[in-house]
Amino acid sequence: MKTRRFRSGAYIVNLSLLLLVIVWTIPTLGLLISSFRQPFDIQTTGWWDVFPHREWETVATYDPKELGLDPQGVMEVEGVKGTFEELRSGIQSGDVRVTWVGNRRLGRIEVQKQVWTVNWDFTLDNYAQVLLGKNRVMTLPDGSTQTLPGQDMSQAFLNSLAVTIPATIIPILIAAFAAYAFAWMTFPGKRVMFILVVGLIVVPLQIALVPILRDYNRVGLNGTFLAVWLAHTGFGLALATYLLFNYIRTLPRETMESAFIDGASHFTVFTRLVLPLSVPALASFAIFQFLWVWNDFLVALTFLGTNPNSKVLTQRLADLTGTFGNDWQLLTAGAFVTMLLPLIVFFALQRYFVRGLMAGSVKG
C-alpha cells in the first residue's frame, strides 16, 4: 500500500513538473522562432506555421459571368451549391472549398484545396539589425520596398557586462568575509549584527532608491557605473551573507581547528580553506546575483539615467518596445540577445546550484 502511494505521488510530481516545463517552454520556443522570421510573416501568420500544417491553396479561379452564375439565386461551382452569402463565407466540401471573393458585380470564384505546407522563410537579418545596426530593405507583397532602420545594441551589451560583472563579484567578496566572521569569529555584538543583516533581506529596494539617488547627486556619482555597482552591492549583500553563512558554518570544525593549531591566521584560513571549500555556495549566489543585475531595469534607469552611451540591454530593449512596437522581429531578436549570456552562466554553474542552496539544511 505504501509503495503504491509513493509511486502515485511520484507520478503526480513528475507530471506537474512536466506540465510546468511545457508551459514555460512553449512561449520561449515561439519567441525564438519569431526572432528568425520575416516581418511580413510575423504580422500575418503565427509562429507555429513553421511546423507542417494544412493550408488552403487556390487551384482555380473563375469569372462568375463566364460561368453564367446568377448572384441572386442558388449557384453551383464544381459540384458545390450555395447562395451568394454562403459562397462569400466559403462552402467546404471535403478537401475543397469554394469562395466568392468581391462583390456581386466585380467578384470572382476561387476554388481552394487543403495542402500540407510549412513556412521556413527564416533570416538572420533581424539579429543583424539588432546587433550591428544594419538597415534592412524589405519587399512588401505589392512589390514596393521599405527600409527598416537598424538598432545597434552592441554598446548596450558591453555596458551590461560592465555593470553586471563588478556588481556580482563585489558583493560576493564582501559577503564571504562577513559570513566567515559570523560563522567562525567571536566579537561583541555578533548576534545583534547578524539579526540586523538577516532583517535587511525583507526590506524592498524601492524604498531606498530616492534617498540613495539624492546622496549620489550630492557626491556626483549619479549617471556612473560606480553608482550602480554600489547600489547592487548594498541590495544584494544581506542575502549573500545569509546564504554563505549557512554554508561556511557547516565546514568541518576539525579542519578549521587544525589550521588554527598550526598557527594559521583567520585570513589564511579564509583564503586557503574556506574559499576553496565554499565554491558551491559562491557559484550559487553568483547565479542569483548575475541574473538579478543583468535583468535589472529599475536600478539602471534610476542611477544611469537616459544617456544613450550608458544604457544597458534592458533599457535598449525597452526603447525597442516603445519605438518599434509593431516590429516584433526586432523585439524577439533583442529579447534573445539579452537571454543569451544568462543562459550560458546558468548552465555553466548549475552543478553547484543545488549544492549551494541546500547548504546548512542537512547535518551529518
N, C-alpha and C positions, 0 to 999 in steps of 0.2 A: 504493500500500500504506500509506504514512504517512498519507494523507488518510483512508483507511478506519479506521485505528486511532484517529486523532484524533476522528473522528465517533463511533466506538463508545465511546471514553472520555467524550465529551461527553454521549452518551445515558445512560450509566451514572451520571454525576454528576447530571444533571438528574433522572433517575428517583429517585435516592437522596434528593435534596433534596425532590422532590415527596412521596415517602413520609414523610419526616421532618415536613413541613408538615402532612400529613394526620393523622399520629399525634398531633401536638400540638394540632391544630385541633379534632378531634372531641370530646375531653373538654371543651375550653373552650366549644364550642358547646352541649354538653349542660348545662354549668354555667350558661350564660347563659339557656337556655330554661327550666331548672328554677327560676331566680330569679323568673320571671313566672308560674309555675303555682300552682294551688290546692294547699293542703296535702294534701287527700284524694287528688288526682290523683298527687302525687309519691309518696305511700305505696303506691298501688295499681297504678300503671302506669309504664312507662318514659318518659323524655323524648322518645324517638323516636316516640311516639304522636302528636306534633303533625304528623307527615308523613302523607300518605294511606296507609292500610293497611287490610287486610281483617280484619274482626272478626265474631265470632259474635253474632247478634242473635235473640232469642226471638220467633218469629212466631206460635206457637200453644202452648197448654197444655191437657193432658188429664188427667182423673181416671182412673186405671187401672181402678177399679171400674166406672165408667160404660162403659168400652170392653170390659168383661168379660175383662180380661187376667189370666192366672194367673202370679204371680211364680215359681212352682215349675217352670214349663216354658218352652217357647220362645214368645215373644210377637212380634207383628207390628204395627207402627205406621207408617202411610203408606208401606207397601211395604218397610220396614226390619225384618228379623227378627233376634232375638237373645235370649239368656237375661238374667236379672236382672243377673248380674255384668257381662255385656257392655254392657248398657244403662247400668249405673252408671258405667262408664268412658266411655260415649258411642260410638255407632256412626255413622260418617260414610259417606254415600252421595252422591258428587258434592259439590254445594254445600249439602247438607242434613245435619244431624246430629241424631240422636235421643238424648236423655239422660234417664235415670231419676234424679230428684232426691228424696232422702229414703230412708227405709227401706221394707221390703216392705209394711208396713201403712199408713203415712201418706205414701207417696210420691206424686209427680206426674210426668207425662211432659212434657218440653219439646222442642219442635221448633224447631231453630235454623237460620238460613241465614247464609251469609257475605255481608257487605255492605262496601262501601268507606266508610270514615269517617275523620274527623280529630278531634283533641281540641284545640280552640283556646280553651279556657276560661282566658284569661290575665287577670292582675290586677296592679295597681301597689301593692296593699296590703302586699306583702312589703317593698318599699322604704320605704313609709310607716311601717311598724313599725320598720325598722332606722334610718332617718334622722331621723324625727320622734318616735319613741317612741309612736306611735299604737296603742292597743289595737284588737284585731280580734275581731269576733264571727263565728265560723264555724259554719255549719249542717251538722250531720252527716247521713249518709244516713238515719238513723232519725227525722229531724225535730227532734232536740234541738239545742241550741246550746252552744257552748263559747267562752269568752273567752280569747284568747291575748294575753298582755301584750306591749307594745311594748318595743323596746330602742333607746334614743336613742344613736346613735353620732356625733352632730354634734360633741360636745365632744372625742371621741377624734380625729375628723378634724382639728379645729383644733390639737389637741396634736401630731398627726403633722406638720402643717405647721410648727408652732413648733419642732419638733425637727429636721426634715429640711432646711429652708432654710438656717439658720445652719450646720448640720453639713455642708452641701455647699459653701457659699461660703467658710467659714473655711479648710479645708484647701487649697482651690484657690488662694486668695490666697497663703498661706504657701508652698505648693509652687512656685508660679510664681516667687516671689522666689528660692527656693533653687535651682530649676532654672536660672534665669538666672545666678546666681552660679557654679554648677558649669560652665556652658557658656561664659561669656564673661569671667569674672573670674579673677584669679590671686591665690592666698593660700596660706599654709603649711598643709599637711595636707589639701589639697583632695582628692587621690586617696584617701587613707585614709578621709576622711569620706564620700565618695561610695560607697565599698565598703561601709561600715557601713550607709548608707541603703538600698542595694540588698539587703544581707543581711537587713534587718528585714522585707522583704516575705514571707519564708518563715516568719516567727515567727507561730504561731497566736495569735489574740487571746484564746483561752480561758485560756491560762496566765497572762495579765496581769489577769484580771478580779478575782480575790481580792485581790492586792496593791493594785490601784487602789481597790477598794472600801474597804479599810482606811484608805488615805490620805484618801479622801473623808470617811469618818466622823470622822477626826481634825480636819479643817478645816470640817466642817459642810456639805459640798456634796452629800452623798448625798440623793437624792429631788428634785433640782432639774434643770431643763433644762440649766443650765450644765454639770452633771456629764456629761450625755450628749453635749453639744457637744464638750467636751474629749476625751472617750473616742473618739468617732468621728473627730475630727481626728487624734488620735495613731495610731489604727489605719489611717487612710487616707492619711496623709502620705507614707509611703515609696513606695507605688505611684504616687501623684500626682506626686511629684518625679521618679521614673524616667520616667514617660510624657512629662511636659512637657520634661524634659531632652532626650529623644530628638528632640523636635520643635524646640525652640529652637536646638539646636546646628546644625540644617540650614538656618537662616535665612541669607540671602546675606551673606557676610563683607564684601563691598564696601559694602553699605548700612550695616552697623554701623561700619566704619572711616570712612566718610564722615561719619557723625554725630559720631564722636569727634574727627575733624579739625576739624569746625565748632565744637568746644567743648562739645558736649553731655556731660552727666554720665551716669553709669550709671543713675541714677534717671530722667533724662529719656529716655534710650534705651529703658529698660524700659517706661515708661508710654506713650511716643509711638510706639514702633516695635514692640517685642516683643509687648506685649499685643494690639494690633490684628491683628498677623500670626499670633498663636497662637490665634485663636478656634476653629479646628477641633479642636485638641488640648484646649483648655479645655472645649469643649462635649462632647467625647468622654468625658473623665473625669467631667464633671458628670453625664452619664447613669449611669455606673457608680456614682458615689457616691450619687446621689439614689436609685437603685433599691436599693442596699445599705442605706441608712439607713431608707428608707420601709418596706422589707420586714423590717427587723430586729425580732427578738423578744427575743433573749437579752440584748443590751446594755441595752435599755429595761427589761426585767424586773429586771435586776441593779441598775441605778442609779436607776430611778424607783420601784421597788417596786410595791406593790399599791394605792396610793392611787387611788380611783376618779376623782378630779379631774385626775389627771396621766397616766392611761393613754392609750397610743397605740392606733391602729387594730388592730395585730396582737394586742395584749393583749385588746382588747374582742372580737375575733374568736375568740380562744382561750376567752374566757368564754362565748361563744355555743356553742362546741363542747362545753364541759363542762356547761353548764346546760340547753341545749336540744338535746341530742344527737339527738332524733327530729324536730326541726323543721328539716328540710332547706331549706324555703323561706327561712328566716331566714339560714341558713349560706350559701346560694348568693348571696342578695342582699348580705349583708355582704361576701362574698368579692369581688364585682364592685365594690362601693364602694371597697375597698382597691386594686383594679386600675385604677380609672378615671384617676386623676392620673398614675401612672407611664406609662400608655399615651400620654397627652397629651404628657408630657415627651419620651418616646422618639420619637414621630412628629414632634414639633416640631424635634428636634435630630438626626434620623437622617441628614440630608445631610452633617453634619460627622463622623458616627460613623466611617466607613471611612477618611476622610482623616486623622482623628486617630490611629486605630490603626496606620495604615501609616506614620506619621511616622518618618523615620530609616531605614526599611527599604530605600529606593532612593535612590541618589545620582545627581546629574546632572539 
